Amino acid sequence: MWNSIEGAFREELEALQSRRLRQTVERVYHLVPFYREKLDALGIKPRDIRSVKDLSRLPFTLKQDLRDHYPFGLFAVPMEQVIRIHSSSGTTGKPTVVGYTEHDLKVWNEVMARTMSMGNVGPGDVVHNAYGYGLFTGGLGFHYGGEAVGASVVPSSGGFTKRQLLLMKDFGATALCCTPSFALHLSEVAREEGYDLHNDFKLKAGFFGAEPASEGLRQALRDAWNIQYVEAYGLSEIIGPGVAATCPEGRLHVFEDHFIPEIIDPETGEVLSDGEEGELVITTVTKQALPLLRYRTKDITRLYREPCACGRTLVGMDSIKGRSDDMLIVNGVNVFPSQVEHVLTKVEGTTPNYVIVVDKKGVLDKLEVWVEMDESTFADGIGALETLKRRLETEMLNDLYINVRVKLVEPRTLERSMGKAKRIMDRRESESLERS
Ligand code: DLL
């Protein structure tokens, strides 16, 4: 454990959260006009919020609120105190902009040091950081986290797959940081280049996050690289990576002394109990530049509080199933890309490289999954491919309760991503636009 607070008694932790929550509400009420107006409209004064039990009385904050106050309108400090700015890619509309004071960067380093410690990384370790450096929080987040625990950080950033492998081998990387899809890509290219993944590399842990990964893909990466899989979860609005990470027991723990999580019903906004699946909502209680009350992440997961053998008392969280806005509704049935991925990893002969294509035929939605075969399947005859295709279609029907058409494509023909993979091609909207 990096910090003893990770194993604190619940009462101690809640007292700390409550104190920090009171301070946060006090600050945003006086420093951020947006929050003052919202709280006034609800008739809430800062003194009404006494403890974490009062959290649900506070209003939600949406991504749209950040966009509406683009770029710096929700900052709670003058720009003189903002020493770093990051931003999310913003595929739809304006990017969301986040700022950090010196204190915020200390908090970030702290939670990233906890993350690195989950994989037992410290002095003497070589951290190969292939998250993108730049406005994206992955690169610099892991960079400073690695330095904070005293490891030697290689700031390799994304791209240049073959050079990455060369550096990992020659510098003796013991930890790899990147998205799970890029880690898979690295393993494929390493095999092609004739590396022996277990003996040519010294990796002991991988810090994978920024996108969902099914348990099947996680296991494939553990096996490929012979490593401990540390999942890293976070989002730029809250801090970047460093909101939660998996301990050696395999449980994702939320660093709730800084970020208080709740699960809500995404339709009604009602708070759900532990163990129930819904949308994750986070309140920051130590951030200075951009404190957020009940930020709706759109990520779907569950929380649970059973004790963990690692000794951490921090709340447990399921791996993210997907984002509510990535959830496909196909003929009325909900489907997450990670569910498709899980089927692919169960069936031998394919790789977890896939694209989900959704079309509309008449009134019905049609779902097709393009899947890359592995090399050995590709060499098999037509008959074997037909059997594999049918097997996948049956498994998808059993697991997802919808009819899926599978199209097997040749190895290494689907586009690879250096960062977050793009899994969905939804052609329904463009078609209806074309028609109208
Ligand atoms: O992806 C921060 C990050 C960088 C996390 C590196 C982990 C590692 P954003 O670009 O703002 O920030 O995207 C945040 O990515 O709301 C989730 O939908 C998704 N995401 C992040 N981590 C995970 C994860 C970074 N472990 C959005 N599993 C979040 C599933 C994840 N989804």
Boltz pocket constraint, residues with backbone or C-beta under 6 A from the ligand:
constraints:
  - pocket:
      binder: B
      contacts: [[A, 88], [A, 89], [A, 131], [A, 137], [A, 138], [A, 207], [A, 208], [A, 209], [A, 210], [A, 211], [A, 212], [A, 213], [A, 231], [A, 232], [A, 233], [A, 234], [A, 235], [A, 236], [A, 237], [A, 240], [A, 241], [A, 242], [A, 297], [A, 299], [A, 319], [A, 320], [A, 322], [A, 323]]
      max_distance: 6.0
